[in-house]
Amino acid sequence: MTRSDRRNLRNGLLFCSPWLIGLTVFVLYPIGASVYYSFCEYTILEPPQWIGLGNYADLARDEVFWKSVWNTAYYAVFALPLGMLLALSLALLLNSGVRGMSLYRTLFFLPSLVPMIALGVLWLWIFHGKYGILNELLRPITQTVGADPPVWLDNVHWSKPALIIAGLWTVGQPMIIYLAGLQDVPTELYEAAEIDGAGWFGKFRHVTLPMLSPVILFNLLMGIIWTLQIFAVPFVMVRDGRPARSAYFYAMYLYDCAFRYLQMGYASAMAWILFLIILGLTLLALKLTARHIYYRGEGR
């Protein structure tokens, strides 16, 4: 290496050093520390003590942990497909040539820009059992059959469905991604399908879905990550997962263990289990969809 090369390398490292320092301090060190703490009994106030797999063994026997896993799985199983279906449906509607479509697109996207805390407060009042606007709208209907509207957030059967409905408010972001994918579909493919006698459903099945498959996969992966880490909205709406922890999600229990009970080692173990779950589901989704994803220019 010449003197000029060494000088260029030094200058390059100096220019990159702010980013490298930030990466080390705020990303690499926390990741390494959390791995170490997951094998320790660490209460923040005292030095960590190595206990090996003790935290993971305790999690296997923790009923609250398994309750949070079940609640999160329930939420993901329903919220993810419903959100993807609603986002795709809205994107198909907003891809038409109706006059004033830019205004409609803005109106459907704006709710996804609402901060999560504000969104939780908003839906908290919408689902309020006594004063909520939703029950005011439902009351005339339920009274015809001699029943009262559900007390959404205080009922073990309705608390998770209420949160699933609230989660649909943020479909604007995947909707925009679907819309961008729809506008990238070549019009000549639709024209060829029409010549072959395909109707709207045939064009959707044989043209739109294959061309949108990479976008669908992307939104699926992002949806898996988001739904399994659901935190802010239920944290605001049902702080302790009431009633009977029916809305107590994984990330809420992780937060409580770390910052409420000061069991940082226990919370670190939970964080790494969540990481492995998300990683496993992501790899599974990639493997199962590999043969059904079409990328333009592949020649398939």
N, C-alpha and C positions, 0 to 999 in steps of 0.2 A: 504494500500500500504506500503510495507516494505521500509526500507532505501535503499536497493539495487535497488528496482524498481524505486524509485525516482531519484537515481543517473543515472540509465540507461535512464530514460525519459529525464533528463536534458542533458545528453550527446547526445542523439539522436536529441533533438531540436537544440543543438549547431551545430551539423553536418549539419542539414537541414536549419539552419538559413540563410546562403547565398542565397539559393534558395527561401526561404520564403520571404526574404527582396526583392529580385528581382521580385518575383511574385507580391508583394504588390505595389512596387514603379512603375513598368513598365507595369503592367496588371490591377490589381484591382483598383488602384487609377485612372488611365486614364479612365477606364470604368465608374466608379462612377462619375468622374468629367464631362464626356461627357453627362451623363444623366442629371446632374444638369444644365449644360450650355445650353442644348437643350430647357430649359424652361426660359432662360435668354437672355437679350440683352447684348452681350459680344463682345467687339471689341479689346480685348487683352490689349490695351493701357489704358483702364479704368476698374474699378471694375464691375463685372457682376451685372445686375439689373433684378430682377425677373419679368417676363411678362407672366407667365403661358403658355398657348397654343398659344401665339402670333406668334411664329416662324412657327408652324405647320399651322396656319391659313394663314400666308403669303405665305407659300409654295403652298397651295391649289389655290392661285390666281396668282402664278408666272408662266408666260408663258415660260420663259426660263427653269424652272424646268420641266415642262411637255414636252418641246421639248427634253430635255436630257433624260427623261424617255422613250419617244418614240424611240429615236435613239438607246438607250441601248437595248430596247426590240427587235427592228429590228435586231440589231447585234446578239443578243443571239439566236433568232429564227432560223437564218440561219447558224451562225458560229458553234453553238453547235452540231447540227446533222451532218453537213458536216465534222467537225473535228472528231467526233466519227466514222463516216463511213470511212473516209480516214485512221484513225489510225487502225481500225479493218482490213481494206483491206490490208494495209501494213504488219500488223502482220501475216495475213494468208499467204501472199507471203513469208515473211521471216521465216516462220515456215517449209518451205519445205527443202528437203535435197540437195539443189544445192551446188555445190562445191564453196568454198569461201564465204559461207553465213555469217560468222562472220564479214567479211569486209563490206558486204552490210548492216548488222545490225548497224555497227558503223557509216557508212556514213549517214544512215537515222536518227540516233539518234543525231549526232553531231549538227545539226542546232538548236535543242532545248536547247543547252548549250550556245548559243549566248546571251549576255546580252540584255535586252529589249531596252535600249537606242541605242546600236549599231544596233540592228535589225530595229528600227525605222528609223535610218539614212540610212541604206541599202535600205529599201523599199521606202523611200522618193525619192531616186534617180532612183530606178527602175520604179516608177510611175510618174516621172517627165514628164510633158506634152510635152516638147520640146526636152529634151536631154535624156529622160529615155530609157533604153534598151528595155523595153517591147513595147513601141510605135515604136521603130526602127524595131522590129520584126513584129509588126502588120501593119506597113505602107504599105508594098507591097500588103497585102491582102485587106486593106480598099480602096486602090487606085483603085483596080479593079472594085469597085462599086461607084467610084467617091466621097468617103468620107474620112475624116481624122480620125485618132485614137482619142479616147476620152481623154479629158484633165482630168485625173482621179480625182485628189485631188481638182480641182477647178470647179467641176461640181456637182450640187446637186443630180444628179441621179447616179453618179458613185463613189462618195466619200466613202459611206459606203460599197459597194461591194469591193472596193479596200482594205479597212481595213479588211474585212472578208477574202480576199485572203491572205493578209499578216499574219493574225492570223493562217492560216493553216500551216505556217512554223514551228510551235511549237508542231506539233502532235507527235513528237518523244517520249515524256514522256508517254502519254497514250498508244502509240504503244508498248512500252516496257512492260507495265503492261498487255496489251492484250497478248503479246507474252509469258509472264510468265504463264498466265492462260491457253493458248493453250498447252504449254508443260506439264501442269499438268493433261490434259484430258487422262484418261486411254485408251490405245490402244485397249484393249479388247472390248470396247464399239464400236469402229469403225469396228472391225472384226465381231462382232455380227450383226451390221447393214448391212455389206456386205453380210453376210449369208442370211439375210432376204431380200436381193435384193435391198437395198437402193443404189442410185447413190450418186454423190458428193453433190448434193443439199439436198438430203434426209439426208445424214450424217451431213451436216452443220445445217440443221433445227432441227433435232431430237437429235443430240448428241452435236455438238459444241456449239450452242446457249444456251441450258439449262445448260451445264457445265460452260459456260462463264458468266452466268447471274449475279453472285455476282460481277465479275470484271466489267461488263457493268454498273451495278448500281453504283459502286464506281466511275468510270470515268464520269458517268452522274452527280453525285453530285458534284464532283470536277469541272466539266465543267460549271455547273450552277454558282458556286461561282466565277470562273475565268471570265466567259463572262460578268457577271453583274458588275464586278469590273474592267473592261478593262480601262487602263489608260496610261501606259508608251508609247506604240507605237503610238496611236493617238495623245498623247500630243506632241510627237516629230514631227510627220508628219503633223498634222493640229492643230497648237497651239491654235487657237481661234475657232476651229470647222468650219473653212471656207469650202465652201461658205454658207452663210445664216444659220450658225450653223448646217448644215446638218450632220456634224461628231462631234458634241459636245456631249460627253457622260456624264453619271451621275457622275462618279468619277472625271471627269475634272471640272464640275461645282462645285462639293463639294470642290475640291482643290482651285479653284479660290475664292470661298466664304470665305474659311478659311485663305488663305495665300496671296491672292491678294487684296481682299476687306476687310480683317480683320473682317469678320462677323463670329466669331467663334461659337456663339450660333446658328446662322442659319445653319452653316455647321454641327454642332453636331446633330441638328434635322434631317438634310438630312442623316447623317450617321446611325441614328437609324431607319429611314424609310427604308433605304437600308438593314439593318440587318433584319428587320421584313419581307421584301419581300423575301430575300434569305431563311430565316427560313421557311416561308410559302411554298415556292416552294420546299424546301427540304422535308418537311413533306408530301406535296402532292405527290411528286415522290415516297417516301417510301410507302405511302398508296396504290398508284395505282399499284406499282410493287410487293407488298407483296406476292401475289398469284402466281407470275411468277418467283420468285427467288428460285433456287434450290441450297441447300447446301449439300454437300456430308456428309453422316452419319446421315441425318435426318430421313431416313427410309420412305421418301415419294415416 
